[in-house]
Amino acid sequence: MELDAEDTLKHCRQCFSLPDGIVYLDGNSLGALPCAVPARIARSVEEEWGQGLIRSWNTAGWIDLPREVAGKIAWLIGAAPDCVAVTDSTSVNLFKVLAAALSLRPGRASFLSERDNFPTDLYIAEGLNRLLGGDRRLALAGSPEEIADRIDADTAVLMLTHVNYRTGRMHDLAALTRRAHEAGALVVWDLAHSAGAVELQIEAAGVDFAVGCGYKYLNGGPGAPAFLYAARRHLKHAAQPLSGWFSHREPFAFTPGYAPAEDIARFQTGTPPVLALAALDGALDAWAGVTISEARRKSVALTGMFIEVVEALCDGHGLELVTPRQADLRGSQVSFAVRQDGFAIMQALIERGVIGDYRAPDIIRFGFAPLYNRFLDAVLAAETLAAVLSEGIWRHPRFRRRARVT
Ligand SMILES: *Cc1c(COP(=O)(O)O)cnc(C)c1O
């Protein structure tokens, strides 16, 4: 396609090992395998672990790996490298920063989020509240427009996901951060569907804390370590409750008393997962030489084109676009609500080689990863969707069997 020929990022696709004949539009859920990763993991296993044994903590730089990987993520989110930790999972990191934020606003009793946030974020907030005695209030805005007005003098923390996992709608991070700060609240942003997909300047926006995912647009592999950001002004004061030895000022002094590190290490917990970090480290090299603004430009073009082609080809099949048409309100995915049987429709698409996913109750979702998706993928996916809908093949019972992961 002409658009692919003109794509300034077209060379990046070669950095990924994608199966032939598959249109992969689920990189927002599990990023594709970067070609550099298998050899990187093999080296860490065979040489560093196998031969170097415990010496590799120093000789192979294992101990510095979290910091190195943090440096490769920081620029993608507009943060200083020494304010980013790569550790644990997004859920666990959220627990830590949410607790830290609450500890900085002791006089305030509520945290504010939105009903349509990714469930783990709400579950973590509920769990933290229970642990703290249950006397905080988790306020949930019913729509994105409602959020700003719900921030009040009792709000300790505004906790939001920047790009909605279901609709792909993107919040105005800077404006909501400003609004929260004006009311004396802190902000925690979940960047799971943003990092590696949209432009972010979280430090310039004054964000207090952020978390995000290593296995979505960062391509670190299933269950990759997640990242966490804490503003420099909070590094010495914020208390995080998972005070394991790697958050200690001197982990290898083995003293019985706890004294938190005064840098970003304070947000680590235990021993870094070296093999998983090695995979993420290798994966992030696919971003070498890429600017996030050109990735974003391509992402907007891909999603915009996909919307156009689907609407042209699938007219009359009851698809309803739930992703904003307006590019600056949209992350890097396109979602449609379907009248019925979204799960079966997606299964039929997958059988025909187009991998997206389904989110209950009625959403079919297509993620576009600017490093490896082509404009051709958008066209092929739209054509296949049109064929599946008009032939009605999704009605076959084999598309109704549900596995544990949807
Ligand atoms: C994917 C995602 C997560 C995942 O959290 P894990 O702890 O890695 O399972 C969290 N929050 C949001 C908004 C997500 O999209």
The ligand as an ORCA input file, in Angstrom:
! r2SCAN-3c Opt
* xyz 0 1
  C      -3.409     -4.127     31.519
  C      -3.763     -3.224     32.644
  C      -3.363     -3.513     33.929
  C      -2.664     -4.814     34.203
  O      -2.261     -4.976     35.493
  P      -1.417     -6.270     35.873
  O      -1.080     -6.066     37.279
  O      -0.243     -6.317     34.944
  O      -2.257     -7.467     35.631
  C      -3.645     -2.599     34.931
  N      -4.321     -1.460     34.668
  C      -4.739     -1.177     33.419
  C      -5.471      0.077     33.157
  C      -4.489     -2.055     32.381
  O      -4.926     -1.787     31.149
*
